[in-house]
Amino acid sequence: MLAVRPITLALAAVLLAVIGTGLGVVGLLLLAVAAGFVAFLAGGVHGFVAVLGVVTLGSAAVTAAGAAGLWMRRGWAWTVSLIVAISVVIGALIAIDSAGTQTPILIGLAMGVATTTLLLAPPTRSAAGVA
């Protein structure tokens, strides 16, 4: 029987699930724009927006897999989750540089930093088998 799941691991998995859900919603919105359901936002870039939507949905799937695997204490999931969390931080910093400090971007940055910190905590590493 496994020991009790460390709170750091549980919080990291939940944060990743929230990040993945957000990515999924954004991906679906991008596909809706590309399909013309939100025509006033498209501006003639349907192909690019569609590709961006598919890539975002793929990222959401990888993030969800990482969250589920981390919850189940899989070593591979810790690596995937760390890559996702660092990518979220980098993406948020790029967004801040190009779009300014908007609330959703700052929330994403905070979630990415928190997830990265939780993943690097010794109890999380140990529970995931990467100590």
C-alpha positions, 0 to 999 in steps of 0.5 A: 500500500502506498503512503499518503499522497503528499499535499505538494503532489496533490496541489501540483496535479490539481493546478496542472488539471486547471491549466489543462482545462484552460488550454482546452477552452482556449483551443476550442475557442480558437477552433470556433474562431477559425470555423467562422463562428466568431467571425468578427475576431477572425480577420482572414487568418482562419488557417493559422488560427485553426492550427493554433487551436489544434496545437493548443488542444494537443497541449491540453491533452498532454497537460491532462495526461501529466496531471493524471500520471502525477496523481498516480505517482508515475515518474514520467508524469513528473517530467512531463508536468515540469516541462508543461509548468516551465512552458506555462511560465515562459509563455506567460512571460512572453505574453507579458512582454508583448501584451502587457500585464493583463490579469489572465496572463498574471494568473497563468504566470502565478499558476505556472510558478506555483506548479513548478515550485510544487513539482521541485519540492522534495516530497513531490519528487519522492512521491513521483519516484524521481528523488 
